[in-house]
Amino acid sequence: MREAAILTRVYLRMLGAYLRAVLEYRTDALLLVLATVLTQVAGVVFLLVVFTQVPTLGGWTRWEVMCVYAMVVLAEGIGSLFFEGSWHLAAFVNLGVLDYLLVRPYPVVLQVMGATLGPNGLGGAVLGIGLLVAAAPRIEVDWDPISVGWALLLLGSGVVVKVAINLASNSTAFWLLSPSSSSAATIHTLGDLARYPITVYSFGVRAVLTIVPLAFVGYFPVANLLGKGVSGTIGAFTPVVAAGCALGAWAYFRRGLRRYESSGS
């Protein structure tokens, strides 16, 4: 327990150091946050326009879809804000930066994930929380203390799933040896489909979003809260999936790290 507290404190100090560096250019940081918010708001406006034409989307009402959208946006925002460093792993491998991280007395995976901070994630996190606060009273869920606690667990599990997928997809850099994370970017783009109920897609797309498993970031957790049949039952396993994703991503990163070779310069 004490070791975990120390690791967390050091991690937050790393992020704090990078935040101070970012705030040296406050206008740039503010513009980045605003650009992110505007992009996400455009997605919300798109949904509102869609629901002016149809009463439901794949069997989901407007505010139910908003919950799914909000959970994905929130997970992406938290991932960017606190774990943005994983997106720089390809450059670290290609340039040999990992040489410096390997000799430090701190877990390499945490050094990588905390190497930078994404100020754009703040906009996504705030918007996601705002949408959830607005949608929660408008969906058919009895918000007693138990359901609130379970909802928070599902929300946290969705965040873990998203962060783990980002780490695992970026860890392919150990094998591809490319200065850019093209495979990770592809999976991240695929995650945009998970912002909506997967019932609107064909069987093939639903299968991909379940196997990857991006649908456990928002769709399955919300389906569980709403008690939507089989999807709701599957959503009950979101914490288990999150634990599996975290362990799998960590193991995949460790395997890649074992085959890492210095840049030689």
N, C-alpha and C positions, 0 to 999 in steps of 0.2 A: 504493500500500500504506500509506504514511504517512497519507494523507488518510483512508483507511478506518479506520485505528486511531484517529485524532482523532475522527471521527464516532461511532465506537463508545464511546469514552471519555466524550464529552459526553452521549451517549444514556444511558449507565449513571448518570452524575451526575444527570441529570434524574429518572430512576426513583428514585435514592437520595434525592433531595430529597422526592419524594412519599411514599416509604416512611417517612421520618422523621415526616412529617405524619400518616400513617396510624397510626403507633405511639404517637402522643399519646393515642389512644383504643384501647388495647391490648385491652380486653375486647371492644369492638365488632368489632375485626379478628379476634380469636380465635373469636368466635361465628360470624362469617361463614365462616371457614375450616372450622369444625366442621360448619356447616350444609351446606356444599358436599360435604364428605366423606360425611356421612350420606345425602345425596341420591344420590351415586354408588354408595355401598355398597348402597342399596336396589335399584339396577339390577343389581348383581352378585348379590344374593340372588334377584332375579327370575329371572336366568339359571340359577342353581343349582336353583331349584324346577322350572323348565321341563325341565332335564335329569334330574330324577328321574322324569319321565313319558316322555321320549323319549330314545333313544340318540344321535341326531344331529339337527341343525337345518339343513335345507337342504343336507345332505351334509357338514356340519361337526361335528366332535366338540366336547365341552365346552371343552377347553383351546384349541382352535383359535378358537372363538368368543370366548373370553376375550382372546386376542391382539388380535383385531379391536377388541373393546370397549376394551381397554387403550390401544391406539394412538390411538383417537379421543379418549378421556378425557385422555390425556397431551397431545395436540395442543391440545385446548381449554384445558387448564390452562396450558400455556406461552403460548398466545395471550393468555389473560386476564392472566397474571402480567406479561408483558413488553410487550404491544401492546394493552392495554385502551383506550388513547386513541382508537382508531378508532371506538369506540362513542359517543364524544362529538362526532363530527364534525358531526352534524345540528344540535346545539346551537351549536357554534362558527359554523356558517354562518348559522343563524337569528339569532343575537345579534350577529354581526359580530366575533366574537373573532378570526377569522382575520386581521383588520386588524393586530393586534399581531404575529402570527406571520410575516406577509409581510415585515415590516421587519427581522427578525432575521437575522443571517448564519449560518443553519443551515437545511438542507432542510425545507420545510414539512411534507412527508409524515412525516418522522421526528419533528418537533415534535408533530404530531397524534397519532401512534401512541404516543409516549412521554409524552403529557401527563398520564397517570394510570397507576396500577398497581392491578391487581385482586388483592387478597389472597386472594380465594376461589379464584384459579387455583392457589395453592400446594397446596391440598387435592387438586385434580384431578391435578396433576402428580405428587404423592407417591403417590397411589393408582394412577395409571397405571403408574408405574415399578414399584411393588410387584407389580401384576398381571403385568407383563411378566416380571419376575424369577421369579415363581411359575410362569408358563406356559411359558417358554422350554425348560426341561428336559423338559417333558411333551408336546411336539409333535415330530413326526417330521422333524427338521432336524439335519443333521450340522454341529455348531457348530465348524467349523475357523476359523482367523483370517480367511480370505477371506469366509466366509458371515457372520461377525460384523460385518466391515467393511461388507459389502453391506447387512446388516440395519440398521445404524446410518444408512447413507445413505438407505435407504427410510424409516426413521423420521423423519429430519430433513426429507426431502422432503415427507412427509405433514404435518408441522408447517407448512412453507412454504405448502403448498396451503391449509390451513385459515386461516392468517393472511391470505393473499392474498384468499381469498373474503370474509373479514370486511371487509377494506379496500375491496374493489370494491363489495360490497353496501351498505356505509355511505356510499360516495361518491355514491350516487344522491341524497343530500341536496342536492347542487349543483343538481339538476333539480327535485326535489320541494319543496324549501324548507319542509320540515316540522321542527318542533322535536324530533321523535322519529324513530327509525330503524325504522319499521314494516316496510319491505321487508327490511331486514337481519335483523330479528328473525324474520321468516317463514322466511328461508333458514337461519338458525341452528336454528330448530325442525325444519326439514326434515333438518338434519344429524343429528338424533337417530336417524333411520332408518338412518344409515350406521354405527351402532354394532354392527350385526348383519350377517351375510352377506346380500348383496343377492339371493342365490338364493331367499330366502324370500318375495320380493315378486313382484308381477306384472311383465310386461315393461315397462309404462309407467313404473312406479316405478323399475325398474332403469335405464331409459334416462335418467330425470331425474337420478338420483344419479350417473350416469356423465358426463352432459353438464355438470353444474353446476361442478365434478366432485368431489363430496363422497366418492364411493366410493374416491378415490385417497388419502384420509387414512388409512384402515385396511384396508379390504377387499382392494383390489388388491395393495398391498404384501405383506400376509400370504399371499394366494393365490400370489404369486410365490415367496415363501420355501418354501411347502409344495408347489410344483410342481403346482398344481391347473389343469391343462389350459389352455384359452383365457384364463381369468381370470388365471392365473399369467403367461402370455405378455404380456398387457396390463399387468400389474403391473410388468414390467421397464421400462416407459416412465414410471414414476412420477417419477424425477428430471427427465425432459424436461417432463412435465406441470407439475411444480412450478416450473421455470424459466419456462415459458409463463405460468402463473398470476401469478407475481411481476411479470413484465414487463407483462402485460395489466392487472393491478390498478394498477400505477404509472402506466401510460399513461392509464387511465381517470380516475384521480385528477387527473393533470395536465390532462386535458381539462376536467374539472369546475372545476378551479381557475382556468382561463382565463376561464370565464364567471361567476366569482364577483363579486358586487357587494356593497359594504359595506352594513351595515344602515341607514346614513344618519344615525345618531345620534352 
